């Protein structure tokens, strides 16, 4: 019999595994686009999805002095 803590830990691990698989798939997608030298609009669409999903903020950490 499992304790409540063991069930919670198992749920966390399942969620982490799904997240890992999702992130790996995203990397494969952009790497494939670059490798196949697809038009930039495909990369732009991919990037828009990352921004909309909260995975990337294009202005975070940006300073005018960085140019």
HELIX and SHEET records of a PDB file:
HELIX    1   1 UNK A    4  UNK A   35  1                                  32    
HELIX    2   2 UNK A   40  UNK A   52  1                                  13    
HELIX    3   3 UNK A   64  UNK A   66  5                                   3    
END                                                                             
